[in-house]
Amino acid sequence: MKTRLIMTIAAGASALALSAQAQDVASFYKGKTVNVLVGVSAGGEYDLHARLAARHLGKHIPGKPRVIVQNMTGAGGVVMANYLYNVAAKDGTYLGGIQNGFPALQAIGTRKLKFDTGKFQFIGAITPTVETMVLWHTAGAKSVADAMKKEIPIGAVSKGSITYAYPELLNAFAGTKFKVSVGYRGGNGVNLAMERGEVAGRNNTWSSWKATRSAWLTEKKIVVISYAGPKPKDLPDVPALSSYAKNENDKKVIELITSGAELGRPLVAPPGVPADRVAALRKAYADTMKDPDFLKDAKQARVDVDPIDPLHMEKVVKDVLASSDAVKKRAGDFIK
């Protein structure tokens, strides 16, 4: 009887503590604005996912703060991530939709990043991504085999992005002859370059094509020639990037560089945000993913919803950063 009484008192005290924490979080957020920063231009998948979640997130955060999205472009998202990590308030009023390739970029150490992706506090992501390589309908090629026979101009955002690394991986392992040009402002910039005839292909996620350029798929303006990640049922039957790996080391290099697929389009908080607010933001994000209004909007936007647990996201980042020196060094040949 005494043991049961102690357990009941302890449970009651724990419930009271959680209730007090929730009240504290609600009091903090009441009347405030949560700023969601996106490091790339409007119109792409990162922007779409951030805005879609932000539209419903506020009503699930205790205190029901206003949530607004702002684009802070530069260096393929690095400018925003630097700001979020080093300048933005560390109180839970600033979140960021960071590039999922940052852990790989940090692991290989070829660029001086002013942030540690392992210290960002992951809030969640709407769904994993599947990377694809596509060619424009006027490219004169419709497969990896075709791309091995002629030089094809490819557009990319920066040398630190998957848009650059993916075609270069195909060049190295499959023998394609892609000529990659960087410097385009976000995915939309590359898309416009394809329409203008400047380039004849690019890397992008399958979900992004469906959500932002579905007409290109139905009108057969683009053809998918390769993919990386878990193959969805509606993806054309094309070879996986990993199928061109000649040995286990090749495979690990490909896995490191394409590891961002498991992170989707990550929403993170900077380091230093109090644990109770991070917990509240994670719960609010999880609740948003089940919100009927959110799900309705996601369906209309052609966005698949398969939420990624933030603890899994943290593990993915930890594993990427712990890759062997040999794998990191070789991966550095593809992410400058």
Secondary structure as UniProt FT lines:
FT   HELIX           2..29
FT   TURN            30..31
FT   STRAND          33..38
FT   TURN            42..43
FT   HELIX           45..57
FT   HELIX           58..60
FT   TURN            62..63
FT   STRAND          66..71
FT   HELIX           75..77
FT   HELIX           78..86
FT   STRAND          94..97
FT   TURN            100..101
FT   HELIX           102..108
FT   HELIX           117..119
FT   STRAND          121..125
FT   STRAND          131..136
FT   TURN            137..138
FT   HELIX           144..147
FT   TURN            148..149
FT   STRAND          152..155
FT   TURN            159..160
FT   HELIX           162..174
FT   STRAND          178..181
FT   HELIX           186..196
FT   STRAND          201..205
FT   HELIX           206..212
FT   HELIX           214..218
FT   TURN            219..220
FT   STRAND          222..228
FT   TURN            233..234
FT   HELIX           241..244
FT   HELIX           248..257
FT   HELIX           259..263
FT   STRAND          267..269
FT   TURN            271..272
FT   HELIX           275..290
FT   HELIX           292..300
FT   TURN            301..302
FT   HELIX           310..321
FT   HELIX           325..331
FT   TURN            332..334
//
